[in-house]
Amino acid sequence: MTEPARTTLVLTRADVRSLLSMPRAVEAVEQAFVAYATEAAQMPPKVYLSLGQHGGDFRAMPSYLARRSAAEPPIAGVKWVNSHPDNPKKFGLPSVMGIYILSDPETALPLAILDGTLLTAARTGAAAAVASRALSKKQPKTMGFVGCGIQARTMWEAHRAVFGDSLRIIGADSDPAAAEKFAREVGGTVGSVEAAAGCDIVNTSTPGRAPAVRSAWVKPGAHINAMGADAPGKQELDADILDHAKVVIDDHHQATHSGEVNVALEAGTFTEDRIHGSLGDVLAKKIPGRSGETEITIFDSKGLAIQDVALAWVLYQEARSRGVGAALSIVL
Ligand SMILES: NC(=O)c1ccc[n+]([C@@H]2O[C@H](COP(=O)([O-])OP(=O)(O)OC[C@H]3O[C@@H](n4cnc5c(N)ncnc54)[C@H](O)[C@@H]3O)[C@@H](O)[C@H]2O)c1
């Protein structure tokens, strides 16, 4: 038996950036979806602490993954994250600042405390790439981004880890400067939302509360990663698109409550029985994925705690092996 850890590793945002490997993130997040689908994971519902009087909220996202392989022991953790939209204007601080606590379920020792914001962006990008690998048509050639912010960048990196540099990229954003900056960074071009929505893979990551993508713009055979809607009332796709697509969700409870389908469900234009199933079920081969090259597929992602714990474990392992981070005795 190996000696259990006795210190807690503190990993800053810069540490997380230096440790991050998208290929490993993609594999870890895929494993986590499979674990969840095969009951080798626990993920109680997210807890919200509303702070209307302070202009924001806190969310706690705990989860547990059982042993995935000989090298992947059981692991648990919790993300403590906020949303304070006025922070940049009022205090010059980011609107979202998350931290993650990774714990050993055997000893309960907190193994690491790390930046949860970059962790979130990276696991979100990884999930989109996992979904594209499972659901997009065989040889996608073009990839569009509607919304060229933080999540768009990690989605691009993760798709690159899966598909290489072969995809032609179109970036669209309501802020032209954001689209230009993104296109420069990823070696793509700036286009209209219509052009981005007409790609083989379409990644949407806007904070929208009205559909940005129209049904007529989406090509047969497209795969859409609808990542932006993660709260009740948020929506990025014309409800009509849902009617003509195979809709795969990350988690039934979370997606129906606040994922892309939430608005159409509330309006009664879409019904729960139209949901094909979860990405984990597709990956675990419990249900089929895409059927044919002309079907439109949608991955409705709200973002799951199991994605966080899976990636936090990968980062922790990497940090230990490379000697990155400050090892502190916090609880002993
Ligand atoms: N599914 C998940 O796991 C997950 C994880 C993290 C964030 N999110 C959500 O993703 C969304 C984007 O997050 P982010 O961190 O990238 O934000 P961001 O602010 O960095 O980027 C959003 C971009 O969208 C652009 N935009 C806004 N409305 C638009 C529209 N109608 N058409 C085109 N572009 C538009 C903005 O100009 C901005 O550049 C948020 O709603 C966030 O809550 C989801």
The ligand as an SDF file (V2000), in Angstrom:
LIG
                    3D

 44 48  0  0  0  0  0  0  0  0999 V2000
  -21.9690   24.2480  -20.3770 N   0  0  0  0  0  0  0  0  0  0  0  0
  -20.9830   24.5030  -19.5480 C   0  0  0  0  0  0  0  0  0  0  0  0
  -20.3650   23.5940  -18.9970 O   0  0  0  0  0  0  0  0  0  0  0  0
  -20.5540   25.9280  -19.3120 C   0  0  0  0  0  0  0  0  0  0  0  0
  -19.3600   26.1700  -18.6200 C   0  0  0  0  0  0  0  0  0  0  0  0
  -18.9370   27.4870  -18.4670 C   0  0  0  0  0  0  0  0  0  0  0  0
  -19.6990   28.5290  -18.9610 C   0  0  0  0  0  0  0  0  0  0  0  0
  -20.8830   28.2650  -19.5890 N   0  0  0  0  0  0  0  0  0  0  0  0
  -21.7190   29.3420  -20.1390 C   0  0  0  0  0  0  0  0  0  0  0  0
  -21.1920   29.6540  -21.4300 O   0  0  0  0  0  0  0  0  0  0  0  0
  -21.4810   31.0050  -21.7550 C   0  0  0  0  0  0  0  0  0  0  0  0
  -20.2230   31.6900  -22.2590 C   0  0  0  0  0  0  0  0  0  0  0  0
  -19.2330   31.6850  -21.2520 O   0  0  0  0  0  0  0  0  0  0  0  0
  -17.8000   32.3880  -21.4930 P   0  0  0  0  0  0  0  0  0  0  0  0
  -17.0430   32.1790  -20.2200 O   0  0  0  0  0  0  0  0  0  0  0  0
  -17.2060   31.9470  -22.7700 O   0  0  0  0  0  0  0  0  0  0  0  0
  -18.2600   33.9180  -21.5990 O   0  0  0  0  0  0  0  0  0  0  0  0
  -17.4760   35.1160  -22.2830 P   0  0  0  0  0  0  0  0  0  0  0  0
  -18.0800   36.3520  -21.7430 O   0  0  0  0  0  0  0  0  0  0  0  0
  -16.0030   34.9160  -22.1580 O   0  0  0  0  0  0  0  0  0  0  0  0
  -17.8550   34.9840  -23.8490 O   0  0  0  0  0  0  0  0  0  0  0  0
  -19.1490   35.1160  -24.3500 C   0  0  0  0  0  0  0  0  0  0  0  0
  -19.0430   35.7470  -25.7320 C   0  0  0  0  0  0  0  0  0  0  0  0
  -20.3390   35.6840  -26.3500 O   0  0  0  0  0  0  0  0  0  0  0  0
  -20.5250   36.8950  -27.0700 C   0  0  0  0  0  0  0  0  0  0  0  0
  -21.9680   37.0520  -27.3210 N   0  0  0  0  0  0  0  0  0  0  0  0
  -22.9390   37.4310  -26.4630 C   0  0  0  0  0  0  0  0  0  0  0  0
  -24.1390   37.3800  -27.0650 N   0  0  0  0  0  0  0  0  0  0  0  0
  -23.9250   36.9590  -28.3520 C   0  0  0  0  0  0  0  0  0  0  0  0
  -24.7760   36.6910  -29.4500 C   0  0  0  0  0  0  0  0  0  0  0  0
  -26.1010   36.8210  -29.3590 N   0  0  0  0  0  0  0  0  0  0  0  0
  -24.2170   36.2740  -30.6140 N   0  0  0  0  0  0  0  0  0  0  0  0
  -22.8840   36.1330  -30.7210 C   0  0  0  0  0  0  0  0  0  0  0  0
  -22.0160   36.3610  -29.6870 N   0  0  0  0  0  0  0  0  0  0  0  0
  -22.5380   36.7660  -28.5200 C   0  0  0  0  0  0  0  0  0  0  0  0
  -19.9000   37.9590  -26.1960 C   0  0  0  0  0  0  0  0  0  0  0  0
  -19.6010   39.1360  -26.9100 O   0  0  0  0  0  0  0  0  0  0  0  0
  -18.6440   37.2230  -25.7050 C   0  0  0  0  0  0  0  0  0  0  0  0
  -17.5280   37.4310  -26.5490 O   0  0  0  0  0  0  0  0  0  0  0  0
  -22.0850   31.6090  -20.4940 C   0  0  0  0  0  0  0  0  0  0  0  0
  -23.4870   31.6210  -20.6120 O   0  0  0  0  0  0  0  0  0  0  0  0
  -21.6650   30.6510  -19.4000 C   0  0  0  0  0  0  0  0  0  0  0  0
  -22.5440   30.6830  -18.2980 O   0  0  0  0  0  0  0  0  0  0  0  0
  -21.3100   26.9910  -19.7910 C   0  0  0  0  0  0  0  0  0  0  0  0
  1  2  1  0
  2  3  2  0
  2  4  1  0
  4  5  1  0
  4 44  2  0
  5  6  2  0
  6  7  1  0
  7  8  2  0
  8  9  1  0
  8 44  1  0
  9 10  1  0
  9 42  1  0
 10 11  1  0
 11 12  1  0
 11 40  1  0
 12 13  1  0
 13 14  1  0
 14 15  2  0
 14 16  1  0
 14 17  1  0
 17 18  1  0
 18 19  2  0
 18 20  1  0
 18 21  1  0
 21 22  1  0
 22 23  1  0
 23 24  1  0
 23 38  1  0
 24 25  1  0
 25 26  1  0
 25 36  1  0
 26 27  1  0
 26 35  1  0
 27 28  2  0
 28 29  1  0
 29 30  1  0
 29 35  2  0
 30 31  1  0
 30 32  2  0
 32 33  1  0
 33 34  2  0
 34 35  1  0
 36 37  1  0
 36 38  1  0
 38 39  1  0
 40 41  1  0
 40 42  1  0
 42 43  1  0
M  CHG  2   8   1  16  -1
M  END
$$$$
